[in-house]
Amino acid sequence: MQDPKKPVVVILGAGYAGLLACSRILRAPGPVRVIVVSANPYFEQRIRLHETLAGQTTARLKLAPVLARRGAEFRHDRVLRLDPARQEVELTGGEVLAYDWLVHALGSQPACTIPGSREHAVQLDSRDRMQAMHARVSALADRKGRVIVLGGGLTAQEVSSELAERFPGLSVMMVSGREPGADLSPKARDALLTALDELGVLRQQGRITAIEPGQVRLAEGAALPFDLCIDCSGMRASPLAADSGLAVDEHGRVAVDDCLCLPGFKNVFVAGDTARVEIAGEPLRMACATAMPLGACAGMNVAALLAGRHPQAFDFGYFARLVSLGRRRGVTQFVDRADSPDGAVVSGFVAARYKEWICRMTFSIVKWELLTGLPLYFWPGSGGRYQEQVE
């Protein structure tokens, strides 16, 4: 029987943000009931989906037993409706969860804004789907097939490089509106383009107007043929906030206050890719590098409020942008707090190994925080100082 005196915290999402929020909330003194809701029964590394597509074995963590070990409950279900006024969450299975505190951390998904994307392109959306797609990619390589990757950002760069390195028989082309690495320093951009050239990744610039069966249409009139099209052109936050009537930006993100609270609802926190948080007037990138500190901060603020303390404002500063270009190449662009390149660049095998270490760390630190209950994660900015204030 549920203890009516025990406050209930519901966490929507079990990615980087949701699980770090859960870990920090479970450290709160006194009794608390924590319920984690996720459509995926596993914690998966979305940052490694391109490796799964290329045939690598990537780790994942079954959520229910790990959460149960810490005394948290798990609901393998989708969220149908969020009602902050009534303090309720309705699941597609029919259960309605009443809460005292809520952390919305459902993350993001492929935007699919290009006409024909859902029908004629593949999106990097799950480990199982990428494993299934690997056989198709392998067969295409055997007959020297053509793969088009849409987008010029980090995901498109890593997908193109991984496939080109793993399958030399493939013709891999990146199609984007601007040159890959345009937002990097000249030295980092040169290193990126050199690696793409070494791997044989073709590049085409142009505005994409539609994806049709077997071809990509550009505004300039060109039609680029493909055997497989992978859409990496952008991400959008979970539609739950917009569907629930909350105000969102053009990417579906919810604006929050300095403590990551939903305006008007001091018992609702938003973290990860769903939250719109700005640094120097620009919103944080959708990435595990931002989802982790946002989730940890949201969880620590809930824990502080449960203990009768004041929440703390979120503080964060960028450190570097890391790109893996296959298993043997990479580029690390060091940046200032506002994410502007500061000139320092590492490339080649050292950068590839550094990115690999970071990827392993992000998975391990979430896993071991959940298993041990220790606050292992700190973030660029004032993470350590903040930790001392509220733990």
BELTALIN-V77062 format. One record per helix or strand of 2 or more residues. SS is the DSSP state (@ for helix, = for strand). FROM is the first residue (numbers start at 0). LEN is the number of residues. Records with the same first field share a line. If there is no record, write none. Layout:
BEGIN
SS=FROM-LEN + FROM-LEN
END
This chain:
BEGIN
==6-6 + 31-7 + 41-3 + 59-3 + 72-4 + 78-5 + 87-4 + 95-3 + 100-4 + 107-3 + 145-5 + 170-6 + 201-4 + 207-5 + 214-4 + 222-3 + 227-4 + 234-3 + 253-3 + 260-2 + 264-6 + 274-2 + 277-2 + 281-2 + 319-5 + 329-6 + 340-7
@=15-10 + 45-8 + 62-7 + 116-4 + 126-16 + 153-13 + 185-14 + 239-4 + 271-3 + 287-19 + 348-24 + 382-8
END
